[in-house]
Amino acid sequence: MMKQSGFPYVVPMLLLSLAFFATPLAVLVGFSFTGHGGATLDHYARFFGDAFNFRVLINTARLGIETVIGTTLLGIPIALLYWHGGRNLRQVLIFLTLIPMLTSNVVRTFAWIVILGRQGPISEALMSMGITGVPTSLMFTELGLVMAMCQIDLPLIILPLIAILSRTPYQLTEAAQVSGAGPWRILLTVLLPLMLPGLLAGWILVFASTSSSFVTQAVIGGARNVYVPQLIYREVGTLFDWPLASAIAVILLLSTGCLLVALTLISRHRRLVGHA
C-alpha cells in the first residue's frame, strides 16, 4: 500500500502564510522603492545619509542586546530553580511565568510608570538605603527601559530553558559531582552547553520583541530615547512619508533578521548544541 503524501494538508497553511505574511511583506518592500519617477533607492539613501538615523539603528540594536543580557541573567537561575524544584514549586514557577503573558503589554508598560516614578518602590528603596537623598525617577532613561523590557520579555527566555531542562536527566550532574566537579564547573561545563539551544531560541524571541516594541519604547523611553519603531511612527503619523517609513521598516526587518539568521545557524551547529 502506497504511503499517502502529506502535501495536501500543508496547502492551507501555505496559502495562509502567503496571504497574511508574504503578500503584505512584498507590498511593504515594493512600497519602499516607490518614487515620483518610478522605482528608486532614494528612501534608503536618505535614511543612511542621515547620521541621526544610523545612530537610532545602533541604539535599537543595543537595546535588544542589553535586554537579551538582562533576561539571560534572570532566566537561567529561574530555570535552574524549576529544574531542582519539586512538583509544587514547578507549578508555581510556571504559573508566575505565564500570568504576565496573559496581561496586555500596554497594561504592563503603564504599571512600570508607577514602579519607575519618583514615588515608586525603586525610588523609595534607594532613599531608604541612603543611596539617594531625594526621590529619583528612572522614567525616560535607558536603564528604566531595559528594566521594563527585561520583565516583559522574561517569559520568552524562561520557557525555552524549562523545555530543555525538563528533558535533562539528573544523572549528568551526579556523574559530574562524582568526578569531582564543583557547582560552578557543573554549571559551566554541563548545564550551560545543554541549555544552549534554549538560550538561542530565547535570545531570538527577546531580541525581536524588544527591537519592535513601540509602546514600551515610547512610554518608558520617552522622546529623548528614540528607536527605529518611533522613527517609523513619525514618518507615518506625522510626516505622512509612507515610502520612507516602509524603507525604515525593511531596514529594521533586515537588521533584525540578520542577527536571527546568525543565531539560528549557531543553534544548528552540532559542535555547539550536540546531537540533542
GIPEQUI-V680770 format. One record per residue. PHI is phi in whole degrees, 0 to 359 (999 if undefined). Layout:
# GIPEQUI-V680770
PHI / PHI
This chain:
# GIPEQUI-V680770
999 / 285 / 284 / 285 / 289 / 271 / 300 / 303 / 283 / 272 / 303 / 301 / 295 / 297 / 295 / 295 / 296 / 293 / 285 / 252 / 232 / 295 / 295 / 300 / 294 / 296 / 296 / 298 / 296 / 297 / 293 / 290 / 261 / 282 / 221 / 293 / 257 / 116 / 294 / 206 / 256 / 299 / 292 / 292 / 295 / 295 / 294 / 283 / 282 / 258 / 298 / 297 / 297 / 295 / 293 / 297 / 298 / 295 / 296 / 294 / 296 / 296 / 300 / 296 / 292 / 297 / 292 / 299 / 296 / 296 / 293 / 293 / 295 / 273 / 285 / 298 / 300 / 294 / 295 / 293 / 297 / 298 / 294 / 274 / 281 / 279 / 297 / 295 / 296 / 297 / 296 / 296 / 295 / 297 / 298 / 292 / 283 / 277 / 304 / 299 / 289 / 274 / 259 / 301 / 299 / 294 / 297 / 295 / 295 / 290 / 296 / 289 / 298 / 292 / 294 / 271 / 288 / 295 / 259 / 278 / 296 / 292 / 297 / 295 / 293 / 296 / 289 / 293 / 273 / 79 / 287 / 232 / 261 / 230 / 303 / 239 / 250 / 260 / 293 / 63 / 235 / 293 / 299 / 297 / 294 / 296 / 300 / 295 / 294 / 297 / 292 / 291 / 263 / 303 / 301 / 292 / 255 / 291 / 297 / 298 / 294 / 296 / 298 / 289 / 292 / 296 / 260 / 264 / 286 / 293 / 299 / 295 / 288 / 295 / 295 / 293 / 294 / 298 / 282 / 99 / 281 / 276 / 302 / 292 / 291 / 297 / 296 / 283 / 257 / 246 / 284 / 298 / 300 / 290 / 277 / 303 / 301 / 293 / 297 / 298 / 297 / 295 / 299 / 299 / 293 / 293 / 296 / 296 / 293 / 293 / 294 / 248 / 277 / 294 / 299 / 295 / 298 / 287 / 281 / 276 / 287 / 77 / 283 / 282 / 254 / 258 / 233 / 302 / 303 / 289 / 298 / 297 / 297 / 297 / 292 / 277 / 273 / 250 / 267 / 57 / 260 / 294 / 300 / 293 / 298 / 296 / 296 / 295 / 296 / 296 / 297 / 297 / 298 / 292 / 294 / 291 / 295 / 298 / 293 / 295 / 296 / 298 / 293 / 295 / 295 / 296 / 295 / 267 / 284 / 295 / 292 / 264 / 254 / 72 / 251 / 291
